[in-house]
Amino acid sequence: MARRTFVSALVGAVCLTLAGPVVSAGAAGAADARPGSGDPRAAALRAVTGAGAVGAIAEVRDGNGVWRGASGVSDLATGAPVRADGRFRVGSVTKVFVSTTVLQLVGEGRIGLDEPVERYLPGLVPNGDHITVRQLLSHRSGLWDSTNEKGGVFPDWTDAAVVRNWLDQGGLTRQITPAQVVASSVAHAPDFPPGTGYGYSNVNYTLLGMIIEKVTGHAYAQEVTARILRPLGLTDTYFPGTATGIRGPHAHGYWTVPEGPGPADHSDRDVTVASVTWANAAGEAVSTLGDLNRFDKALQGGRLLPPALLKEMNTTTPIEVEGVPSGLGYGLGMASWQLSCGPIYGHNGSVSGYSSELWSSGDRQVSMSVTPRGGDAELVAQMRAEVGFLEQAFCGTGKATGSAVQGPAAVMPKLG
């Protein structure tokens, strides 16, 4: 589910949270990130749960091998430890799979990067003859985000009573079709004329999923499966469609919901079972740490795209928030983020109680899943701890320093 949180406000236009109400480099295998492990990455992972997250898992792959860590629990009811090999909802990391598929079709001459949406989806989007595929991929279409803005397809997340009622009435499992997402978006005025600004909007990728289907005759999930998942052997990754559960071992996701006027009057509601039909090509995938890192390594290693298109994907334009550099840039479904030791490339996402990360420095891939919990202050602290883990994994510092955490972007920029 989606809503603007306090964290989102901090990073402004860069930020998109789909999270819901306030709510030893060596041999492969799971490492112990619980108390007693001396690996600094384990300590950085424990800091995430120490900040209040229910659970946190991560995997680092590089020339030294594979390191995995886990901290916290997978289920507040049972207290079972979280599993580093479990599945989780990846949110907008889905966009990297979708953009790769679109660029493959560009390479085959079936989609034109600078062709208008109108060519592929005639009559669906007002001004569609002036919005290009490139602008959809790079979030420069100006289309209003009906999955994150008040008045879109979801209730007002800032009203606790509305949120409670929506949850109590089964809102979490209601299906919302891509057509409904697009219709809600285009009924609202665009944020800016196409190509004149940057505005992260899930609707862009909803439309890209529709374009894939129009061009190939297959649903976007079928194309991604045939072109990426199956060839790479990513057997733990799938697209749930109308299914509301998560297959196999997985951590539970939670939303912290105000239940009364006092600061202690809240509950951690289990939101693991949820419909992500609204997210579709913008964020519905379920995966594992290992599958995400194998995908990223294949992508950045040139196995999925020809060099010219991979370069297009990774060429990012810097994004400012309130006139201040955020350390974040965005290309064609690929973000860049400046850590203290240099840039990393990838994406993050959050949906229905899960926050995910997939980043690469070229020779190192890092994937992460967190099940956050708490109000605004707690969520900020957990995001800072996520930054700390990524700094430790890539830079060996464990400190949230550098341009990525300056100015209004005082926490990790969220991309959805």
Residue pairs with C-beta under 8 A, 6 or more apart in sequence:
1 18
1 19
1 20
1 21
1 154
1 157
1 172
1 255
1 271
1 274
1 351
1 352
2 16
2 17
2 18
2 19
2 20
2 147
2 148
2 154
2 157
2 202
2 351
3 17
3 19
3 20
3 21
3 148
3 154
3 157
3 158
4 17
4 148
4 149
4 150
4 157
5 17
5 19
5 22
5 23
5 157
5 376
5 379
6 22
6 376
6 379
6 380
7 15
7 17
7 376
7 379
7 380
7 383
7 411
7 414
8 15
8 16
8 17
8 414
9 15
10 380
10 408
10 409
10 410
10 411
11 321
11 326
11 408
11 409
11 411
11 413
11 414
12 321
12 322
12 408
13 198
13 199
13 200
13 319
13 321
14 200
14 319
14 321
14 326
14 328
14 409
14 413
14 414
14 415
15 200
15 413
15 414
15 415
16 92
16 145
16 148
16 200
16 202
16 414
16 415
16 416
17 148
17 350
17 414
17 416
18 91
18 92
18 147
18 148
18 202
18 279
18 283
18 349
18 350
18 351
18 352
18 416
19 255
19 350
19 351
19 352
19 353
19 355
19 372
19 379
20 157
20 255
20 271
20 352
20 353
21 157
21 160
21 163
21 255
21 256
21 257
21 258
22 157
22 256
22 257
22 258
22 374
22 375
22 376
22 379
23 254
23 255
23 256
23 257
23 353
23 372
23 373
23 374
23 375
23 379
24 31
24 39
24 67
25 60
25 62
25 64
25 65
25 67
26 64
26 65
26 67
27 65
27 66
28 65
28 66
28 68
29 66
29 68
30 68
30 69
30 70
30 83
30 84
30 85
31 37
31 39
31 41
31 42
31 67
31 68
31 69
31 70
31 84
32 42
32 69
32 70
33 39
33 41
33 42
33 45
33 46
33 56
33 58
33 69
33 70
33 71
34 42
34 46
34 70
34 71
34 81
35 46
37 43
37 69
39 67
39 69
40 392
40 396
40 398
41 58
41 60
41 67
41 69
41 389
41 392
41 393
42 69
42 71
43 392
43 398
44 385
44 388
44 389
44 391
44 392
44 393
44 398
45 56
45 57
45 58
45 69
45 70
45 71
45 389
46 71
47 385
47 388
47 389
48 56
48 71
48 72
48 370
48 382
48 385
48 386
48 389
49 55
49 56
49 71
49 72
50 385
51 378
51 381
51 382
51 384
51 385
52 372
52 373
52 374
52 378
52 381
52 382
53 72
53 370
53 371
53 372
53 373
53 382
53 385
54 72
54 73
54 76
54 82
54 251
54 252
54 254
54 268
54 371
54 372
54 373
55 70
55 71
55 72
55 73
55 74
55 82
55 251
55 370
55 371
56 70
56 71
56 72
56 82
56 368
56 369
56 370
56 371
56 389
57 68
57 69
57 70
57 71
57 82
57 83
57 84
57 86
57 88
57 251
57 289
57 368
57 369
58 68
58 69
58 84
58 289
58 366
58 367
58 368
58 369
58 389
58 393
59 66
59 67
59 68
59 69
59 84
59 289
59 290
59 293
59 365
59 366
59 367
59 368
60 66
60 67
60 68
60 364
60 365
60 366
60 393
61 67
61 293
61 297
61 364
61 365
61 366
62 363
62 364
62 365
63 363
66 290
68 84
68 85
68 289
69 84
70 81
70 82
70 83
70 84
71 82
72 81
72 82
72 371
73 79
73 80
73 81
73 82
73 251
74 80
74 81
74 82
74 83
74 86
74 249
74 250
74 251
74 252
75 251
75 252
76 252
76 254
76 268
76 270
77 252
77 270
82 251
82 371
83 249
83 251
84 289
85 249
85 288
85 289
85 290
86 248
86 249
86 250
86 251
86 288
87 236
87 246
87 247
87 248
87 249
87 250
87 286
87 287
87 288
88 246
88 250
88 251
88 253
88 286
88 287
88 288
88 354
88 356
88 369
88 371
89 246
89 253
89 276
89 284
89 285
89 286
89 351
89 352
89 353
89 354
89 356
90 283
90 285
90 286
90 287
90 292
90 349
90 351
90 354
90 356
90 358
90 369
91 279
91 283
91 348
91 349
91 350
91 351
91 354
91 355
91 356
91 416
92 202
92 282
92 283
92 347
92 348
92 349
92 350
92 351
92 415
92 416
93 283
93 285
93 287
93 292
93 346
93 347
93 348
93 349
93 356
93 357
93 358
94 205
94 279
94 281
94 282
94 283
94 284
94 285
94 349
95 205
95 281
95 282
95 283
95 333
95 347
95 349
95 416
96 295
96 296
96 299
96 333
96 334
96 346
96 347
96 358
97 224
97 228
97 285
97 295
98 205
98 208
98 209
98 212
98 220
98 224
98 281
98 282
98 333
99 137
99 208
99 313
99 332
99 333
99 334
100 227
100 228
100 299
100 304
100 305
100 313
100 333
101 212
101 220
101 223
101 224
101 227
101 228
102 111
102 133
102 137
102 208
102 211
102 212
102 333
103 305
103 309
103 312
103 313
103 332
104 227
104 304
104 305
105 111
105 212
105 215
105 216
106 112
106 113
106 133
106 309
107 305
107 306
107 309
110 215
110 216
111 120
111 133
111 211
111 215
112 119
112 133
113 132
113 133
113 134
113 137
113 312
114 132
114 133
114 134
115 132
115 133
116 128
116 129
116 130
116 131
116 132
117 124
117 125
117 128
117 129
117 131
117 132
117 133
117 136
117 207
117 211
118 125
118 128
118 129
118 131
120 133
120 210
120 211
120 214
120 215
121 128
121 207
121 210
121 211
121 214
122 128
124 182
124 186
124 207
124 210
125 131
125 143
125 182
125 186
125 207
126 186
127 190
127 194
130 193
130 194
131 141
131 142
131 143
131 194
132 194
132 195
133 208
133 211
134 140
134 332
135 141
135 194
135 195
135 204
136 204
136 205
136 207
136 208
136 211
137 204
137 208
137 332
137 333
138 198
138 317
138 330
138 331
138 332
138 333
139 198
139 199
139 200
139 201
139 204
139 330
140 194
140 195
140 196
140 197
140 198
140 199
141 190
141 194
141 199
141 201
141 203
141 204
142 190
142 191
142 192
142 193
142 194
142 195
142 196
142 197
142 199
143 185
143 186
143 190
143 191
143 199
143 201
143 203
143 204
143 207
144 152
144 185
144 186
144 188
144 189
144 190
144 191
144 201
144 203
145 152
145 185
145 199
145 200
145 201
145 202
145 203
146 152
146 153
146 181
146 182
146 184
146 185
146 188
146 202
146 203
147 153
147 154
147 181
147 202
147 203
147 278
147 279
147 282
148 201
148 202
149 188
150 156
150 158
151 188
152 184
152 185
152 188
153 176
153 180
153 181
153 184
153 278
154 278
155 162
155 163
155 166
155 171
156 162
157 163
160 257
160 258
160 259
163 257
163 258
164 257
164 258
164 259
166 172
167 255
167 257
167 269
172 271
172 273
172 274
172 275
172 352
173 244
173 273
173 274
173 275
174 275
175 242
175 275
175 277
175 278
176 275
176 277
176 278
177 277
178 206
178 209
178 210
178 277
178 280
178 281
180 278
181 202
181 203
181 206
181 278
181 280
182 203
182 206
182 207
182 210
185 201
185 203
191 197
191 199
191 201
192 199
198 317
198 319
198 330
200 330
200 415
200 416
202 279
202 282
202 283
202 416
203 282
204 282
205 280
205 281
205 282
205 283
205 333
206 280
206 281
206 282
208 220
208 281
209 219
209 220
209 280
209 281
209 282
210 220
210 281
212 218
212 220
212 223
212 281
213 219
213 220
216 223
218 226
220 280
220 281
221 239
221 241
224 239
225 238
225 239
227 304
228 234
228 295
228 304
229 235
229 237
229 238
232 294
232 295
232 298
232 303
233 294
234 287
234 291
234 294
234 295
235 291
236 248
236 287
236 288
236 290
236 291
237 285
237 286
237 287
237 288
237 291
237 292
237 295
238 247
238 285
238 286
238 287
239 284
239 285
239 286
240 246
240 276
240 284
240 286
241 277
241 284
242 275
242 277
244 273
244 274
244 275
245 272
245 273
246 272
246 286
247 286
250 272
251 354
251 369
251 371
252 270
252 272
252 353
252 371
253 270
253 271
253 272
253 274
253 352
253 353
253 354
253 371
254 268
254 269
254 270
254 271
254 353
254 371
254 372
254 373
255 268
255 269
255 271
255 353
256 266
256 267
256 268
256 269
256 373
256 374
256 375
256 378
257 266
257 267
257 268
257 269
258 265
258 266
259 265
259 266
259 267
260 266
266 375
268 373
270 353
271 352
271 353
272 352
272 353
274 352
274 353
276 283
276 284
276 351
276 352
277 284
279 351
282 416
283 349
283 351
283 416
284 351
289 367
289 368
289 369
290 367
292 356
292 358
292 365
292 367
293 358
293 365
293 366
293 367
295 358
296 346
296 358
296 360
296 365
296 367
297 360
297 365
298 304
299 305
299 310
300 310
300 345
300 360
300 362
300 365
302 310
305 313
312 331
312 332
313 331
313 332
313 333
313 334
314 331
314 334
314 336
314 345
315 331
315 332
316 329
316 330
316 331
316 334
316 335
316 336
316 345
317 329
317 330
317 331
318 325
318 326
318 328
318 329
319 326
319 328
319 329
319 330
320 326
321 407
321 408
321 409
322 407
322 408
324 406
324 407
324 408
324 409
325 403
325 406
325 407
326 403
326 404
326 407
326 408
326 409
326 413
327 337
327 338
327 402
327 403
327 404
327 405
327 406
327 409
327 413
328 335
328 336
328 337
328 338
328 404
328 409
328 413
328 415
329 335
329 336
329 337
330 336
330 415
333 347
334 345
334 346
334 347
335 345
335 346
335 347
335 348
335 415
336 343
336 344
336 345
337 343
337 344
337 345
337 346
337 359
337 404
337 413
338 402
338 403
338 404
339 390
339 391
339 394
339 395
339 402
339 404
340 391
340 395
340 397
340 399
340 401
340 402
341 394
341 395
341 396
341 397
341 402
342 361
342 395
343 361
344 359
344 360
344 361
344 366
344 390
344 394
345 359
345 360
345 361
346 357
346 358
346 359
346 360
347 358
347 359
347 415
348 355
348 356
348 357
348 358
348 359
348 412
348 414
348 415
348 416
349 355
349 356
349 415
349 416
350 356
350 372
350 414
350 416
353 371
353 372
354 369
354 370
354 371
355 369
355 370
355 371
355 372
355 386
356 367
356 368
356 369
356 370
357 366
357 367
357 368
357 369
357 386
357 390
358 365
358 366
358 367
358 368
359 365
359 366
359 390
359 394
360 366
361 394
364 393
364 394
366 390
366 393
366 394
368 386
368 389
368 390
370 382
370 386
372 378
372 379
372 382
373 382
374 382
380 411
383 411
383 412
383 414
384 400
384 405
384 411
384 412
386 412
387 400
387 404
387 405
387 411
387 412
388 398
388 399
388 400
389 398
390 412
391 397
391 398
391 399
391 400
391 401
391 402
392 398
400 412
404 412
404 413
405 411
405 412
